[in-house]
């Protein structure tokens, strides 16, 4: 086998290896892109699940608090009357301060 023939075979083998390398790089790149996309979707779903879980826990806490509140109509009316009395006393005090009353 001549030197020229050996060089030609070596060159062809080298070109074949470069082509194979490019094919593997392209395949790896597409596989990596698919994995990254799948990872992104997984992170989005986990974030959504975490937000939903927090929302459900908050709503459960609110429901528990609402169930603990036990007031009937008479208690509410007493609270409303107390609030109106306090408001009246505050108005009287403000008027007294504005008129500079001593007693």
C-alpha positions in Angstrom: 0.0 0.0 0.0 1.4 3.3 -1.0 1.8 6.3 1.1 -0.7 8.2 -0.9 -3.3 5.5 -0.5 -2.7 5.4 3.3 -3.1 9.2 3.5 -6.3 9.0 1.5 -7.7 6.2 3.8 -6.6 8.1 6.9 -8.3 11.3 5.5 -11.5 9.4 4.8 -11.5 7.8 8.2 -10.9 11.2 9.8 -13.8 12.7 7.8 -16.0 9.8 8.8 -15.2 10.3 12.4 -15.8 14.1 12.2 -19.2 13.4 10.5 -20.0 10.9 13.2 -19.0 13.4 15.9 -21.2 16.1 14.4 -24.2 13.7 14.3 -23.6 12.8 17.9 -23.4 16.4 18.9 -26.6 17.3 17.0 -28.4 14.3 18.6 -27.1 15.3 22.1 -28.1 18.9 21.6 -31.7 17.9 20.7 -31.8 15.4 23.6 -30.5 18.1 26.0 -33.1 20.6 24.7 -35.9 18.1 25.3 -34.6 17.4 28.8 -34.4 21.1 29.6 -37.9 21.7 28.3 -39.2 18.8 30.4 -37.4 20.1 33.4 -38.9 23.6 32.9 -42.4 22.1 32.7 -41.8 20.0 35.8 -40.7 23.1 37.7 -43.7 25.0 36.5 -46.0 22.2 37.7 -44.3 21.9 41.0 -44.6 25.7 41.5 -48.3 25.6 40.6 -48.9 22.6 43.0 -47.1 24.5 45.8 -49.3 27.6 45.2 -52.4 25.6 45.1 -51.5 23.7 48.3 -50.9 27.1 50.1 -54.2 28.4 48.8 -56.0 25.3 50.0 -54.3 25.5 53.4 -55.2 29.2 53.7 -58.8 28.4 52.8 -58.9 25.6 55.3 -57.6 28.0 58.0 -60.3 30.5 57.1 -63.0 27.8 57.2 -61.8 26.7 60.7 -61.8 30.3 61.9 -65.3 30.9 60.6 -66.5 27.7 62.2 -65.1 28.8 65.5 -67.0 32.1 65.4 -70.2 31.5 67.2 -72.3 34.6 67.6 -76.0 34.8 67.6 -78.1 37.8 66.7 -78.3 39.1 70.3 -74.5 39.2 70.7 -74.2 41.1 67.4 -76.8 43.7 68.4 -75.1 44.2 71.8 -71.8 44.8 70.0 -73.4 47.2 67.6 -75.0 49.1 70.5 -71.7 49.3 72.4 -70.0 50.6 69.3 -72.7 53.3 68.9 -72.3 54.3 72.6 -68.5 54.5 72.2 -68.9 56.6 69.1 -71.3 59.0 70.9 -68.9 59.4 73.9 -66.1 60.1 71.4 -68.1 62.8 69.7 -69.0 64.4 73.0 -65.3 64.4 74.0 -64.3 65.9 70.7 -66.9 68.7 71.1 -65.8 69.4 74.6 -62.2 69.6 73.5 -63.1 71.9 70.7 -65.1 74.2 73.0 -62.3 74.0 75.6 -64.6 72.8 78.3 -63.1 72.5 81.7 -65.3 69.7 83.0 
